[in-house]
Amino acid sequence: MTTEIYENCFLIRSSATSTEEIGSDTHWGTKKILEELGIPYTKRQAVQLKKSDYENYDYIIGMDSANMRNINRIVGYDKDNKIHKLLNFAQIDRDVADPWYTRDFRTTYDDVLLGCSRLFELIQKGK
């Protein structure tokens, strides 16, 4: 099966676990990588994760340990096993590289692509 079959089957949102970037657009370094790779994007504004998001989504995914702590603090008990660290889907027990500190947006892109690809494979298999 190709990914085009699933194009309209997903609702994906990005929400902040802290208030630092609320209202901000995508970081210029991320935009640069996306443009280099020919990946379209639109202007956006960061929004805050809410407790009610737990009931509205099948997965709530954090990029790093700080995200995971904040997600659990915001949504509470994970009774339906919806909360995951992205690279755990690829059986990797580490944080996604944070370009805010490293300025290495390519490694971050590669980490996110790997984690999302493995998550998509699991969804395709119905797991």
DSSP file with accessible surface (Angstrom, degrees, kcal/mol):
  #  RESIDUE AA STRUCTURE BP1 BP2  ACC     N-H-->O    O-->H-N    N-H-->O    O-->H-N    TCO  KAPPA ALPHA  PHI   PSI    X-CA   Y-CA   Z-CA
    1    1 A M              0   0  172      0, 0.0     2,-0.2     0, 0.0   123,-0.0   0.000 360.0 360.0 360.0 144.8    0.0    0.0    0.0
    2    2 A T    >   -     0   0   76      1,-0.1     3,-1.1     0, 0.0     4,-0.4  -0.612 360.0-118.2 -97.6 159.9    1.2    3.5   -0.7
    3    3 A T  G >  S+     0   0   83      1,-0.2     3,-1.2    -2,-0.2     4,-0.4   0.771 107.2  73.4 -67.2 -24.1    1.0    6.4    1.7
    4    4 A E  G >  S+     0   0  125      1,-0.3     3,-1.1     2,-0.2     4,-0.3   0.832  87.0  63.9 -60.3 -30.2   -1.3    8.3   -0.7
    5    5 A I  G <  S+     0   0  103     -3,-1.1     3,-0.3     1,-0.2    -1,-0.3   0.854 106.9  43.0 -60.4 -31.6   -4.1    5.9    0.2
    6    6 A Y  G X  S+     0   0   46     -3,-1.2     3,-2.4    -4,-0.4     4,-0.4   0.419  79.0 110.6 -97.1   2.0   -4.0    7.3    3.8
    7    7 A E  T <  S+     0   0  143     -3,-1.1     3,-0.4    -4,-0.4    -1,-0.2   0.835  87.4  34.7 -51.8 -40.1   -3.7   11.0    3.0
    8    8 A N  T 3  S+     0   0  154     -3,-0.3    -1,-0.3    -4,-0.3    -2,-0.1   0.251 101.5  80.2-100.2  14.8   -7.2   11.9    4.2
    9    9 A C  S <  S+     0   0   90     -3,-2.4     2,-0.4     2,-0.0    -1,-0.2   0.468  82.2  69.7 -99.1  -3.7   -7.3    9.4    7.1
   10   10 A F        -     0   0   84     -3,-0.4     2,-0.5    -4,-0.4     0, 0.0  -0.927  52.9-163.7-123.7 142.9   -5.2   11.3    9.6
   11   11 A L        -     0   0  101     -2,-0.4     2,-0.5     2,-0.0    -3,-0.0  -0.984  23.0-177.9-117.5 113.2   -5.7   14.4   11.7
   12   12 A I        +     0   0  139     -2,-0.5     2,-0.3    45,-0.1    -2,-0.0  -0.961   3.9 178.0-119.8 128.4   -2.3   15.5   13.0
   13   13 A R        -     0   0  160     -2,-0.5     2,-0.5     2,-0.0    -2,-0.0  -0.951  20.5-143.1-127.8 148.9   -1.7   18.4   15.3
   14   14 A S        +     0   0   82     -2,-0.3    33,-0.5    34,-0.0     2,-0.4  -0.959  24.6 177.5-112.3 125.1    1.3   19.9   16.9
   15   15 A S  E     -a   47   0A  40     -2,-0.5    33,-0.2    31,-0.1     2,-0.2  -0.989  25.8-122.7-131.3 141.4    0.9   21.2   20.4
   16   16 A A  E     -a   48   0A  22     31,-3.8    33,-2.9    -2,-0.4     3,-0.0  -0.484   4.7-155.2 -79.2 147.9    3.5   22.7   22.8
   17   17 A T  S    S+     0   0   13     31,-0.2     2,-0.3    -2,-0.2    -1,-0.1   0.405  83.4  39.4-100.3  -1.9    4.0   21.3   26.2
   18   18 A S  S    S-     0   0   37      1,-0.0     3,-0.3     0, 0.0    31,-0.1  -0.858  83.0-120.6-133.8 174.4    5.3   24.6   27.6
   19   19 A T  S >  S+     0   0  108     -2,-0.3     3,-1.0     1,-0.2    29,-0.0   0.455  83.2 100.9 -97.3   2.3    4.3   28.2   27.0
   20   20 A E  T 3  S+     0   0  156      1,-0.3    -1,-0.2     4,-0.0     0, 0.0   0.814  92.9  26.5 -58.5 -38.4    7.6   29.4   25.6
   21   21 A E  T >  S+     0   0   82     -3,-0.3     3,-2.6    26,-0.1    25,-0.5   0.245  79.5 145.4-114.2  13.8    6.7   29.3   21.9
   22   22 A I  T <  S+     0   0   76     -3,-1.0    25,-0.2     1,-0.3     3,-0.1  -0.298  77.6  14.9 -56.7 129.0    2.9   29.8   22.0
   23   23 A G  T 3  S+     0   0   35     23,-2.3    -1,-0.3     1,-0.3     2,-0.1   0.238  98.1 129.7  89.8 -10.9    1.9   31.9   19.0
   24   24 A S    <   -     0   0   41     -3,-2.6    22,-2.0    21,-0.1    -1,-0.3  -0.429  53.7-129.0 -78.9 150.4    5.2   31.3   17.2
   25   25 A D        -     0   0   39     20,-0.2    20,-0.1     1,-0.2     3,-0.1  -0.308  50.3 -61.4 -82.9 174.6    5.6   30.1   13.6
   26   26 A T        -     0   0   22     16,-0.2    -1,-0.2    18,-0.1    18,-0.0  -0.308  67.6 -96.7 -56.9 138.4    7.7   27.2   12.5
   27   27 A H     >  -     0   0   48      1,-0.1     4,-2.3    -3,-0.1     3,-0.5  -0.270  27.4-122.3 -60.0 143.8   11.4   27.8   13.3
   28   28 A W  H  > S+     0   0  163      1,-0.2     4,-2.2     2,-0.2     5,-0.1   0.839 111.3  56.5 -58.9 -34.9   13.5   29.2   10.4
   29   29 A G  H  > S+     0   0    2      2,-0.2     4,-1.9     1,-0.2    -1,-0.2   0.887 107.5  47.8 -66.9 -37.2   15.9   26.2   10.6
   30   30 A T  H  > S+     0   0   53     -3,-0.5     4,-2.6     2,-0.2    -2,-0.2   0.928 110.7  51.7 -67.0 -44.0   13.0   23.7   10.2
   31   31 A K  H  X S+     0   0   50     -4,-2.3     4,-2.7     1,-0.2    -2,-0.2   0.905 107.4  53.9 -58.4 -40.8   11.6   25.7    7.2
   32   32 A K  H  X S+     0   0  113     -4,-2.2     4,-2.6     2,-0.2    -1,-0.2   0.930 110.0  45.7 -62.0 -46.6   15.0   25.6    5.6
   33   33 A I  H  X S+     0   0   17     -4,-1.9     4,-1.9     2,-0.2    -1,-0.2   0.929 113.0  50.4 -62.0 -45.7   15.3   21.8    5.8
   34   34 A L  H  <>S+     0   0   29     -4,-2.6     5,-3.0     1,-0.2     4,-0.4   0.925 111.8  47.8 -60.4 -42.6   11.7   21.4    4.6
   35   35 A E  H ><5S+     0   0  120     -4,-2.7     3,-1.2     1,-0.2    -2,-0.2   0.922 109.4  53.0 -64.2 -43.2   12.4   23.7    1.6
   36   36 A E  H 3<5S+     0   0  119     -4,-2.6    -1,-0.2     1,-0.3    -2,-0.2   0.854 113.8  43.8 -59.0 -35.0   15.7   21.8    0.8
   37   37 A L  T 3<5S-     0   0   63     -4,-1.9    -1,-0.3    -5,-0.2    -2,-0.2   0.406 114.3-116.2 -93.1   2.1   13.8   18.5    0.7
   38   38 A G  T < 5 +     0   0   65     -3,-1.2    -3,-0.2    -4,-0.4    -4,-0.1   0.804  62.9 149.6  70.3  29.1   10.8   19.9   -1.3
   39   39 A I      < -     0   0   58     -5,-3.0    -1,-0.2    -6,-0.2    -2,-0.1  -0.855  41.3-133.8 -98.7 119.7    8.4   19.4    1.6
   40   40 A P        +     0   0  120      0, 0.0     2,-0.3     0, 0.0    -5,-0.0  -0.343  28.9 172.2 -72.0 153.3    5.5   21.9    1.6
   41   41 A Y        -     0   0   80     -2,-0.0     2,-0.3   -10,-0.0     3,-0.0  -0.963  19.2-139.7-150.6 163.1    4.4   23.6    4.8
   42   42 A T        -     0   0  115     -2,-0.3   -16,-0.2     1,-0.0     2,-0.0  -0.854  36.0 -85.9-122.8 162.6    2.1   26.4    5.8
   43   43 A K        +     0   0  159     -2,-0.3     2,-0.3   -18,-0.1   -18,-0.0  -0.369  56.4 171.8 -63.7 142.0    2.3   29.2    8.3
   44   44 A R        -     0   0   93    -21,-0.0     2,-0.4   -18,-0.0   -18,-0.1  -0.943  29.9-134.1-145.8 169.6    1.2   28.1   11.8
   45   45 A Q        -     0   0  135     -2,-0.3   -20,-0.2   -20,-0.1   -21,-0.1  -1.000  31.9-113.5-129.8 129.9    1.1   29.3   15.3
   46   46 A A        -     0   0    9    -22,-2.0   -23,-2.3   -25,-0.5     2,-0.3  -0.336  35.5-165.1 -60.5 137.7    2.1   27.1   18.2
   47   47 A V  E     -a   15   0A  77    -33,-0.5   -31,-3.8   -25,-0.2     2,-0.3  -0.867  21.6-103.9-122.9 161.3   -0.7   26.1   20.5
   48   48 A Q  E     -a   16   0A  58     -2,-0.3   -31,-0.2   -33,-0.2     2,-0.1  -0.652  31.6-115.2 -87.6 136.3   -0.8   24.6   24.0
   49   49 A L        -     0   0   14    -33,-2.9     2,-0.3    -2,-0.3    -1,-0.1  -0.453  36.6-155.5 -62.2 139.1   -1.5   21.0   24.7
   50   50 A K    >   -     0   0  119     -2,-0.1     3,-1.5     1,-0.1     4,-0.4  -0.885  27.0-118.1-121.1 155.2   -4.8   20.6   26.7
   51   51 A K  T >  S+     0   0  138     -2,-0.3     3,-1.6     1,-0.3     4,-0.4   0.889 114.3  60.4 -54.9 -40.4   -6.1   17.9   29.0
   52   52 A S  T >> S+     0   0   62      1,-0.3     4,-0.9     2,-0.2     3,-0.8   0.727  86.2  76.5 -65.1 -18.9   -9.0   17.4   26.6
   53   53 A D  H <> S+     0   0   12     -3,-1.5     4,-1.1     1,-0.2     3,-0.4   0.821  81.7  69.6 -61.7 -27.5   -6.6   16.5   23.8
   54   54 A Y  H <4 S+     0   0    7     -3,-1.6     3,-0.4    -4,-0.4    -1,-0.2   0.905 102.9  41.5 -57.8 -41.2   -6.2   13.1   25.5
   55   55 A E  H <4 S+     0   0  118     -3,-0.8    -1,-0.2    -4,-0.4    -2,-0.2   0.715 113.1  55.3 -78.7 -19.0   -9.8   12.1   24.6
   56   56 A N  H  < S+     0   0  109     -4,-0.9     2,-0.3    -3,-0.4    -1,-0.2   0.557 104.3  52.3 -93.9  -9.7   -9.6   13.6   21.1
   57   57 A Y     <  -     0   0   54     -4,-1.1     3,-0.1    -3,-0.4   -45,-0.1  -0.935  61.8-144.9-131.2 152.9   -6.5   11.8   19.7
   58   58 A D  S    S+     0   0  132     -2,-0.3     2,-0.4     1,-0.2    -1,-0.1   0.752  91.5  29.1 -82.6 -29.5   -5.3    8.2   19.4
   59   59 A Y        -     0   0   75      2,-0.0     2,-0.5    24,-0.0    -1,-0.2  -0.997  56.6-169.2-133.3 140.0   -1.7    9.1   20.0
   60   60 A I  E     -b   83   0B  13     22,-2.9    24,-2.3    -2,-0.4     2,-0.5  -0.985  23.6-168.2-125.6 116.6    0.0   11.8   21.9
   61   61 A I  E     -b   84   0B  51     -2,-0.5     2,-0.3    22,-0.2    24,-0.2  -0.916  11.0-162.0-120.3 129.5    3.7   11.9   21.1
   62   62 A G  E     -b   85   0B   1     22,-2.5    24,-2.8    -2,-0.5     3,-0.1  -0.759  14.1-148.6-104.4 154.0    6.6   13.7   22.8
   63   63 A M  S    S+     0   0   65     -2,-0.3    33,-3.0    22,-0.2     2,-0.3   0.734  76.5   7.9 -90.7 -26.6   10.0   14.3   21.2
   64   64 A D  S  > S-     0   0   26     31,-0.2     4,-2.2     1,-0.1     5,-0.1  -0.886  84.1 -88.3-149.7 176.8   12.0   14.2   24.4
   65   65 A S  H  > S+     0   0   46     -2,-0.3     4,-2.3     1,-0.2     5,-0.2   0.858 122.8  53.5 -61.6 -37.5   12.0   13.4   28.1
   66   66 A A  H  > S+     0   0   38      1,-0.2     4,-2.4     2,-0.2    -1,-0.2   0.924 108.6  50.4 -64.8 -42.0   10.9   16.9   29.1
   67   67 A N  H  > S+     0   0   37      1,-0.2     4,-3.2     2,-0.2     5,-0.2   0.920 109.1  52.2 -57.7 -43.7    8.0   16.7   26.7
   68   68 A M  H  X S+     0   0   32     -4,-2.2     4,-2.4     2,-0.2    -2,-0.2   0.915 109.6  47.7 -63.3 -43.4    7.0   13.4   28.2
   69   69 A R  H  X S+     0   0  162     -4,-2.3     4,-2.1     1,-0.2    -1,-0.2   0.939 115.4  45.8 -60.8 -45.7    7.0   14.8   31.7
   70   70 A N  H  X S+     0   0   40     -4,-2.4     4,-2.5     2,-0.2    -2,-0.2   0.898 111.0  52.3 -66.1 -41.1    5.0   17.8   30.6
   71   71 A I  H  X S+     0   0    3     -4,-3.2     4,-3.0     1,-0.2     5,-0.5   0.949 111.4  46.7 -59.6 -48.4    2.5   15.7   28.6
   72   72 A N  H  X S+     0   0   70     -4,-2.4     4,-1.7    -5,-0.2    -1,-0.2   0.884 112.2  50.9 -63.6 -36.2    1.8   13.5   31.6
   73   73 A R  H  < S+     0   0  162     -4,-2.1    -1,-0.2    -5,-0.2    -2,-0.2   0.914 115.8  42.2 -66.0 -40.4    1.4   16.5   33.9
   74   74 A I  H  < S+     0   0   28     -4,-2.5    -2,-0.2     1,-0.2    -3,-0.2   0.940 126.0  28.2 -74.9 -48.7   -1.1   18.1   31.5
   75   75 A V  H  < S-     0   0    6     -4,-3.0    -3,-0.2     1,-0.2    -2,-0.2   0.694  95.1-151.0 -92.5 -19.6   -3.2   15.2   30.5
   76   76 A G     <  +     0   0   23     -4,-1.7    -1,-0.2    -5,-0.5    -2,-0.1  -0.486  55.6  19.3  87.2-154.8   -2.9   13.0   33.6
   77   77 A Y        -     0   0  191     -2,-0.2     2,-1.5     1,-0.1     3,-0.2  -0.228  65.8-137.6 -59.2 133.2   -3.1    9.2   33.8
   78   78 A D    >   +     0   0   33      1,-0.2     3,-1.4     2,-0.1    -1,-0.1  -0.516  37.6 161.2 -91.7  69.6   -2.5    7.4   30.5
   79   79 A K  T 3  S+     0   0  108     -2,-1.5    -1,-0.2     1,-0.3    -2,-0.0   0.773  74.1  43.5 -65.6 -25.6   -5.3    4.9   30.9
   80   80 A D  T 3  S-     0   0   83     -3,-0.2    -1,-0.3     0, 0.0    -2,-0.1   0.261 108.6-117.1-106.9  12.4   -5.4    4.1   27.1
   81   81 A N    <   +     0   0  112     -3,-1.4    -2,-0.1     1,-0.1    -3,-0.0   0.913  69.8 137.0  53.3  49.4   -1.7    3.9   26.5
   82   82 A K        +     0   0   23    -23,-0.1   -22,-2.9   -25,-0.0     2,-0.5   0.623  40.5  89.1 -95.7 -18.4   -1.8    6.8   24.1
   83   83 A I  E     +b   60   0B  12    -24,-0.2     2,-0.3    -5,-0.1   -22,-0.2  -0.742  52.7 157.6 -93.8 125.9    1.3    8.7   25.3
   84   84 A H  E     -b   61   0B  38    -24,-2.3   -22,-2.5    -2,-0.5     2,-0.5  -0.986  44.0-119.5-144.1 151.7    4.6    7.7   23.6
   85   85 A K  E >>  -b   62   0B  21     -2,-0.3     3,-1.6   -24,-0.2     4,-0.6  -0.804  36.4-126.0 -89.0 132.7    8.1    9.1   23.0
   86   86 A L  G >4 S+     0   0    2    -24,-2.8     3,-1.6    -2,-0.5     4,-0.3   0.864 103.9  50.1 -52.4 -49.2    8.6    9.2   19.2
   87   87 A L  G >4>S+     0   0    0      7,-0.3     5,-2.0     1,-0.3     3,-1.3   0.701  92.7  77.0 -71.2 -13.1   11.8    7.3   18.8
   88   88 A N  G X45S+     0   0   66     -3,-1.6     3,-1.8     1,-0.3    -1,-0.3   0.817  84.6  65.0 -62.7 -27.2   10.4    4.4   21.0
   89   89 A F  G <<5S+     0   0   21     -3,-1.6    -1,-0.3    -4,-0.6    -2,-0.2   0.780 103.8  46.3 -64.3 -24.0    8.4    3.4   17.9
   90   90 A A  G < 5S-     0   0    8     -3,-1.3    -1,-0.3    -4,-0.3    -2,-0.2   0.169 122.2-109.3 -99.7  16.3   11.8    2.7   16.3
   91   91 A Q  T < 5S+     0   0  169     -3,-1.8     2,-0.5     1,-0.2    -3,-0.2   0.857  77.5 134.8  55.8  37.6   13.0    0.8   19.4
   92   92 A I      < -     0   0   49     -5,-2.0     2,-1.1     2,-0.1    -1,-0.2  -0.977  46.7-154.3-117.3 123.8   15.4    3.6   20.2
   93   93 A D        +     0   0  138     -2,-0.5     2,-0.3    -3,-0.1    -5,-0.0  -0.603  59.5  85.5-101.2  70.6   15.5    4.8   23.8
   94   94 A R  S    S-     0   0  108     -2,-1.1    -7,-0.3    -9,-0.0     2,-0.1  -0.967  78.3 -89.6-154.3 168.7   16.7    8.4   23.4
   95   95 A D        -     0   0   60     -2,-0.3   -31,-0.2     1,-0.1     2,-0.2  -0.455  46.2 -98.7 -77.6 153.5   15.3   11.8   22.8
   96   96 A V        -     0   0   10    -33,-3.0    12,-0.1    -2,-0.1    -1,-0.1  -0.518  55.6 -94.0 -63.6 137.3   14.9   13.3   19.3
   97   97 A A        -     0   0   24     10,-0.2    -1,-0.1    -2,-0.2    15,-0.1  -0.354  39.8-133.9 -57.7 130.7   17.9   15.6   18.7
   98   98 A D    >>  -     0   0   53      1,-0.2     4,-2.1    -3,-0.1     3,-1.3  -0.784  16.3-167.2 -96.4 108.1   16.9   19.1   19.7
   99   99 A P  H 3> S+     0   0   19      0, 0.0     4,-2.0     0, 0.0    -1,-0.2   0.681  80.7  76.1 -70.3 -14.2   17.9   21.6   17.1
  100  100 A W  H 34 S+     0   0  125      1,-0.2     5,-0.0     2,-0.2    -3,-0.0   0.890 113.2  23.5 -60.1 -36.6   17.3   24.5   19.5
  101  101 A Y  H <4 S+     0   0  176     -3,-1.3    -1,-0.2     3,-0.1    -4,-0.0   0.803 133.0  37.6 -97.0 -36.4   20.5   23.6   21.2
  102  102 A T  H  < S-     0   0   77     -4,-2.1    -2,-0.2     2,-0.1     3,-0.1   0.704  83.1-144.8 -90.2 -23.4   22.4   21.7   18.5
  103  103 A R     <  +     0   0  137     -4,-2.0     2,-1.1    -5,-0.3     3,-0.2   0.629  61.4 128.5  61.9  14.4   21.4   23.8   15.4
  104  104 A D     >  +     0   0   66     -6,-0.2     4,-1.5     1,-0.2    -1,-0.2  -0.713  26.0 165.8-100.9  82.7   21.5   20.5   13.6
  105  105 A F  H  >  +     0   0   22     -2,-1.1     4,-2.6     1,-0.2    -1,-0.2   0.777  69.9  62.3 -72.3 -24.3   18.1   20.5   11.9
  106  106 A R  H  > S+     0   0  108      2,-0.2     4,-2.7     1,-0.2    -1,-0.2   0.922 103.6  47.3 -69.1 -43.4   19.1   17.6    9.6
  107  107 A T  H  > S+     0   0   51      2,-0.2     4,-2.6     1,-0.2   -10,-0.2   0.923 112.6  50.5 -63.2 -40.3   19.6   15.2   12.4
  108  108 A T  H  X S+     0   0   22     -4,-1.5     4,-2.7     2,-0.2     5,-0.2   0.944 110.3  49.7 -61.9 -45.3   16.3   16.3   14.0
  109  109 A Y  H  X S+     0   0   55     -4,-2.6     4,-3.0     1,-0.2     5,-0.2   0.934 111.0  49.5 -57.6 -46.5   14.6   15.8   10.6
  110  110 A D  H  X S+     0   0   67     -4,-2.7     4,-2.4     1,-0.2    -1,-0.2   0.905 111.4  49.1 -61.6 -41.6   16.1   12.3   10.3
  111  111 A D  H  X S+     0   0   10     -4,-2.6     4,-2.6     2,-0.2     5,-0.2   0.934 113.7  45.7 -62.2 -46.6   15.0   11.4   13.9
  112  112 A V  H  X S+     0   0   47     -4,-2.7     4,-2.8     2,-0.2     5,-0.3   0.925 112.4  51.0 -65.7 -42.2   11.4   12.6   13.3
  113  113 A L  H  X S+     0   0   82     -4,-3.0     4,-2.6    -5,-0.2     5,-0.2   0.935 111.9  47.5 -60.7 -44.4   11.2   10.8    9.9
  114  114 A L  H  X S+     0   0   53     -4,-2.4     4,-2.4    -5,-0.2     5,-0.2   0.955 114.4  45.2 -62.4 -50.7   12.4    7.5   11.4
  115  115 A G  H  X S+     0   0    0     -4,-2.6     4,-2.2     1,-0.2    -2,-0.2   0.926 116.1  45.8 -61.2 -44.4   10.0    7.7   14.4
  116  116 A C  H  X S+     0   0   60     -4,-2.8     4,-2.7    -5,-0.2    -1,-0.2   0.889 111.1  53.1 -67.9 -37.8    7.0    8.7   12.2
  117  117 A S  H  X S+     0   0   47     -4,-2.6     4,-2.2    -5,-0.3    -1,-0.2   0.925 111.3  45.8 -62.6 -44.0    7.8    6.0    9.6
  118  118 A R  H  X S+     0   0   92     -4,-2.4     4,-2.0     2,-0.2    -2,-0.2   0.893 112.2  51.1 -67.8 -38.2    7.9    3.3   12.2
  119  119 A L  H  X S+     0   0   20     -4,-2.2     4,-2.5    -5,-0.2    -2,-0.2   0.939 109.5  50.7 -61.9 -45.0    4.7    4.6   13.8
  120  120 A F  H  X S+     0   0   44     -4,-2.7     4,-2.7     1,-0.2    -2,-0.2   0.909 107.8  53.2 -60.7 -40.4    3.0    4.6   10.3
  121  121 A E  H  X S+     0   0   82     -4,-2.2     4,-1.7     1,-0.2    -1,-0.2   0.913 109.6  48.5 -60.9 -43.1    4.2    1.0    9.8
  122  122 A L  H  <>S+     0   0   52     -4,-2.0     5,-2.6     2,-0.2     4,-0.4   0.911 111.1  49.7 -63.8 -40.8    2.6    0.0   13.1
  123  123 A I  H ><5S+     0   0   50     -4,-2.5     3,-1.5     1,-0.2    -2,-0.2   0.923 108.5  52.9 -64.4 -43.1   -0.7    1.7   12.2
  124  124 A Q  H 3<5S+     0   0   71     -4,-2.7    -1,-0.2     1,-0.3    -2,-0.2   0.864 109.1  49.9 -59.1 -36.4   -0.7    0.0    8.8
  125  125 A K  T 3<5S-     0   0  143     -4,-1.7    -1,-0.3    -5,-0.2    -2,-0.2   0.487 117.3-116.3 -81.5  -4.1   -0.4   -3.4   10.6
  126  126 A G  T < 5       0   0   69     -3,-1.5    -3,-0.2    -4,-0.4    -2,-0.1   0.769 360.0 360.0  77.2  27.0   -3.2   -2.4   12.9
  127  127 A K      <       0   0  165     -5,-2.6    -1,-0.2    -6,-0.1    -2,-0.1  -0.605 360.0 360.0 -99.8 360.0   -1.1   -2.4   16.1
